[in-house]
Amino acid sequence: MGVGGPQRAVGGASAPWLARAKAGLGTAVADQGPVLASGLGAPLRAEAMGGRVAPGAEGPELGARLVAK
């Protein structure tokens, strides 16, 4: 599943379909199906698996970042 846009996963009030998308991700994970979630899908997957999603203390993480050398 790949989703993206101006919606926010935190709270879920920005789009009524977010709850259904999160439920679908939770079902796929519970059924041990393959799940690819990026962008907005990543925090939805985290919440569907029982994780907590919150805004970053230093603001949004945007753009390219070095993650390893």
N, C-alpha and C positions, 0 to 999 in steps of 0.2 A: 504494500500500500504506500503510495506516495501522495502526500497532500501538502499544500502550502497556501500562503496568502496572508492577509492582514489579521486573520483570526489569532486569538491567544488561547493556549491550552489552560492557563491558570484561570480558574473560575468557570470557564466554559460558556459564559453568557454571550459571547460575541457571535456565536452561530449555533442555531438549534440542532444542527446535525452532528456537532462534536460528540455528544453523548452516544449517539449511535456508532460513530466511527471508533470511539474508545471501547465500546462493548464488543464490536467486531474484532478489534485487536486482541482484547482479552480472551475471546473465544478461540482465536487462531493460536494464541500462545498456550492456552490450556489444552488444546488438541495437539500440541507439539507440531503445528504446521509451520512452514517457512514464513517468516515475517521480515520485511524490509521496511523500515520507517525512517524517513529523513525529514528535515525541516520541521514542520508542525507535527508530523507523524511521530517523531522521536519522543517529545514530551507526552504525547497521548499514549504511546506504548508504555512509557515509564509509569504513568498513572494507572494504566490498565493492569500492570503487573504489581501494583501495590506501592509504587514509589511515590515520592513527593516532588512536585515541581514548583519552583518559586523563581521570581525575578532575581537576576544576579545582583549582588551587592554593589558592583562597580558598573552597573548598566548593562545594556545588551551586548552580546558577543557577535559582532558583525565583521564580515570580510575574512580574508585569508589570515591564518595564524600558523606559526611554526609549532608543531607538536612533537617533533623529535629530530635529532641530527643524525 
